[in-house]
Amino acid sequence: MRLRTVLCSTASALTALALLSACSGGSGSAASSDGKPLVGVDYPRSDTDFWNSYIKYTPEYAKELGLSLKTTNSQNDVAKLTANAQTFISQGVKGIAMAPQDTAAIAPTLAQLEAKKIPVVTVDTRPDAGKVYMVVRADNRAYGEKACQYLGTKLGGKGKVVMLQGGLDSINGRDRTEAFNECMKKNYPAIKVFGEATNWDGAVAAQKLQTDLTANPDIKGIYMQSSFALAGTLQVLKQKGLLVGPEDKKHVFVVSNDGIPEELKDIAGGQIDATVSQPADLYAKYALYYLKAAIDGKTFKPGKTDHDSTIIQVRDGLLEDQLSAPLVTADGGTYGGVPSVKSDDKSLWGNNLG
């Protein structure tokens, strides 16, 4: 049963028509030339399947929610993101969604937007400092924990694994790394972890994986913190004669994060073993939903939502809607107490792209 327990100051006025439990202030807001509220969305990059999927979903949900849309692409560069925010200001947007990859350096831009009373929703990442209306992401610590439990179970609690980390200037990279290491230390102390910083760069990840496998040919597990490393990882395993099915004793167990269609196909084909499905579709949907809510003067408090997520208070004045991100495997089994869904499950966004 989905509970609607998100609280707000006018809780008695809640209706079943709301997507979330929320309370509404004034409904007036400036509109674009087509009569719809104008919002800006900065895409953080367009060189990965995950973010290209997010880019595909964004205009679809903008139309569904009755929003007029301006977009930019900061190409993983916080300076470009800052410049893009200035562009949005000049265009008169009433709210901005962004996914800052450097979660510390974005603070001055957030302060400027707050001063101009332009609400901001951050997607996928949470700023280290600064005020935003809502953070829309999944529990990234759970990503690391789920990967740890899967690999720990498959390796029988012993052996060697490589963790291909994302950028540690990102809250996502730090959360996934810290949680994976802490889980391994607590639950599988006999497993040695080789942590490799990659800055979300697939070529760097492949090079470091190749070096690790050469020095430690008995490595039996790989945790990729994002699908950015997928192609390179498979190529390295193939070159070393290790790209074999899970029934082969040479098989190296691979866990990824994202849930892109290619990962789901590779799980079904036995080339990788698991992923955590990060909801690209829901990131787009709820980023825009919260922008519209901000423009309409709505407010939120911590609690369960009616879309299978939980709003938490991260720090004073900062809320985060933690969307569901399930572990995905070939068999839909439970690993280290973590349930999973099968890779062909139609509820997964990666199985529903046109």
Secondary structure, DSSP 8 states (H G I E B T S, - for coil): --------TTGGG--TT-SSS-B---------TTSS-EEEEEES-SSSHHHHHHHHHHHHHHHHTT-EEEEEE-TT-HHHHHHHHHHHHHHT-S-EEE--SSTTTTHHHHHHHHHTT--EEEES---SSS--SEEEEE-HHHHHHHHHHHHHHHTTTEEEEEEEE--TTSHHHHHHHHHHHHHHHHH-TEEEEEEEE-TT-HHHHHHHHHHHHHH-TT--EEEESSGGGHHHHHHHHHHTT----TTSTT--EEEEEE--HHHHHHHHTTSS-EEEE--HHHHHHHHHHHHHHHHTT-B--SEE-SSS-EEEEEETTEEEEEE---EEESS--EETTEEEEETT-TTSGGG---
